[in-house]
Amino acid sequence: MSVLFILIGISTLVAAIFLIAFLWSVSNGQYDDDYTPSVRMLFDNEPESKKTTLKEKKTTKKNAV
Amino acid sequence: MTNCYHCGDDCITLIIEGDKNFCCQGCRQVYLLLNENNLCSYYNFDKNPGIKVKGKFASERFAYLEDESVIEKLISFRSDTQTNVTFSLPQMHCSSCIFLLENLHRINEGIISSQTNFQRKEVFISFNEKMISLRKVVELLAFIGYEPFISLNDSKEKKGIKFDRKQLYKIGIAGFCFSNIMMLSFPEYFSHGAIDEQGLKQTFSWLIFGLSLPVLFYSASAIFKSAFKGLQQKNINIDVPLALAIVITFVRSYYEIISGTGAGYLDSGTGIIFFILIGRWFQNKTYDALTFDRDYHSYFPLGVTVLKKGKEENIPATKLEMGDYIIIKNEEMVPADSLLTEGSAYIDYSFVSGENNPVPINKGEIIYAGGKQIGTSLQLQVIKKPSQSYITQLWNNEIFGQTKNAATSFIHPWSRYFTGALFLVAFCAAAFWYFHDPSKIWPVVTAVLIVACPCSLLLSATFTFGNMVRIFGKNQLYLKNANVIETLAGIDTIVFDKTGTLTETNLGDLHYTGIDLSITDKSFIKKVTAQSSHTLSKLINSSFVTNEIEQELPEINSFEEHAGKGIAAIINQVPIKVGAANFLDEKMHVSANNGSRVYVMIDHATKGFFEIKNKYRPGIKDLVNDLKKANYELHVVSGDNAAEKERLEQIFTSTTTLNFNTSPQKKLDYIKRLQAEGKKVLMIGDGLNDAGALMQSDAGIAVSNNAARFTPACDAIIDGDAVQKTAQFMDFAKAGKKVVGAGFALSILYNVVGLSFAVQGRLDPVVAAVLMPASSISIVGLASLLSSFIGKRKKL
């Protein structure tokens, strides 16, 4: 039956790991806002490279004026 | 009618850009900006997500944001390369908003990053001050339709209010300890306390002992603190019996474990604490984005243009001194009581008094703070500081000094009776055992106090009300906290404000009565009214929008505006007069009946008059009937004149008291009088003129067409469209109280069972461990399901 001692130790340890994970996630701010991230992940990352072309456009516009 | 691609409004005047239609230049400009920065996916997440920018904001409007002391107040962090600021943006309403606001850095390179919190309606922006100033950031936000709500008063506190993480820590730890203690207690239950291996039993006991400590000292700390505070004020709140039960449970359990006489009741004890914490967390979920305690500061302009040595200068309104000369432009609000020194003033006090019609002010007369100028710029001399103005005096009323006494919850007396009864049972049991087996007195008494914990009473209330707050919220009635439900349930008198509460907006529909107007007549009127900035003129002007009229717009020969009276003009040699009755014909008298009418005279013949009729919210008539059926006493107090009396009487019938021309102070006094008669008063109103009444009433509900914006201090905020559901809300609040009662009954049933074991001295930890979660869970289930069910039945 002494194997129980080890098992109890392990089970409590596993539970404690989950507790620590939970506490960490709270302190990390993961529960501060439970809505916005769910929307944010749906936004596509559009290529930023277009920006440079736009900038060029802007400058040409200015020159034209 | 085509809809605007940006904001979805009907396009009255169509502006076409590429293949997209826009209703106004503002919308088109925003679209162009987004298009230029490749941000057009803004329009993909939601249909017509844009916010109509109502007119261009004055260029100097945000000039006060250059004042160093203002900047200091707003920002939360500043270094050479980065400055952080958090703004509250009440207009945030959909996923497109989130997309746009998180991509601000693509519009302006000075913005490093931005992150939104949708539920709090906040955006956190970090920017580089070398590349973009705070003022420019705010102007950018305002340009794209998200003008931040800036208040210099609560900005300091706001930084302090952060999401309460402590509560979650406590729940997490309590849950962890509770579940592990439960698991470690199982062998004890199944072996009836006879575990063969001695070492094992002791290990279990001591592990349980250790696990219970953080629950007692950390998780439960708030309960003890509140109980201690209650005792200090000689007030037995619900936490006192609760704390007592917890202490007794833990002390007895520790005694048993240390002395090796038993296993204790720590599983039940920690379980109680865990459930209570969850209940409180559930109940305390509030509407972060709404503010329920705004005072006049939030309404008044933050920046003012001051004339100093002939130069215009922008300063924060708080720095305004007596004797300063200030400039007030069109549509701007006067921040302090002042004398008119230059310009023709036409002041709209609707915000302060609820009165619809703007009034003319002559040079040398006083303009009170809160009035809005309509027309050209004015120069004023400040005669009182903003804090001592006429309107702000309302806040000097003592009622604003005290925090509203939350009606003592009916749970508290119940818990007191409960505790009393409990002690009686314990005493009787002790007396009985004194004669039969004195050694059992101590275990029996403690067992009684352990098993009959008032926590189930508490759970029934927290979960019912917590769930109801959510149901109300779904129906656009946002309660300040759960206590408001109980107050609502006790209401017997309802006082309505008229303008903005019963009626749809401040301005109503325009009606014309008289001889039919020809197209020429209409074009004359349109032309004349276009010259004036009077609200009524503007309204009449915008009501004529057909192409025929546009084509025939004639040349105007002469034009003269008599402030507060009307306009006289000559077009094509035809004299035209538009204005009040006595302006056209001196024999006609201005009375309450025709006070808000605009008469038209073309070529010396009176054609007829325009009149603004208030547009009542749909369903008001039914609402009044329902409320009357439910035996509520109804009152109407309006700051406006009695022009609408007849129509209101049709809605309310003669049993309702209608009051007109009621000043903010009179409204407050009116509520006070009703309360003095022993009535429990609910005030429903909007705007600053109701602020006093909302505060004085037992429950004040502020009506807002845009829930996150501009509501005076109140107990609840209701969306304009939901006003017609008031009768259902009141009904639901009453039903909620009954649900709590049902929960009480169930918990008492459990207590009787538990007590019957306890008084016999047979309360095994197993019994306690079964009863406790069974009662908690079934009560939580009953409370949530029943309240949801009733909500559905009442179509909420």
Interface residues (C-beta under 8 A of the other chain):
Chain A: M1 L4 F5 I8 S11 T12 A15 A16 F18 L19 F22 L23 V26 S27 G29 Y31 D32 D33 D34 Y35 T36 V39 R40 L42 F43 D44 E46 E48 K50 K51 L54 K57 K58
Chain B: E36 N37 N38 S41 F45 S95 I98 F99 E102 R106 Q115 T116 N117 F118 Q119 R120 K162 F163 R165 L168 Y169 G172 I173 F176 S179 N180 M183 L184 D196 E197 L200 T203 F204 L207
